Amino acid sequence: MAQAKSNDISNRNVTSRVNDNGRIVIPAWIRQQLGLKPGDVVVMSLEDGVLRVESQLAKVRRIQAEFQRFANSKSLASDELIAERREEARREREEWVG
């Protein structure tokens, strides 16, 4: 299954064979680093020919962090849209009433 080459351990590279069912073994030290436990869900993606494996929880947290930079701590986008629509409605009423 997972075989570590003595000179690769310092670089944290490990080789593993793909079995007949397409399975590979994730070495224990990598599972520990990822916080993976039996039954956890992992998300795999192919990026420029490299297989990326991350826990589902880590992916959710990473995406949340990416979107956090778009969040404005002062107000929500929905609050801004509502305020704009109310202002629009006020102007329309003024034009209608005269």
Order of alpha helices (4+ residues) and beta strands (2+ residues): beta-beta-alpha-beta-beta-alpha-alpha
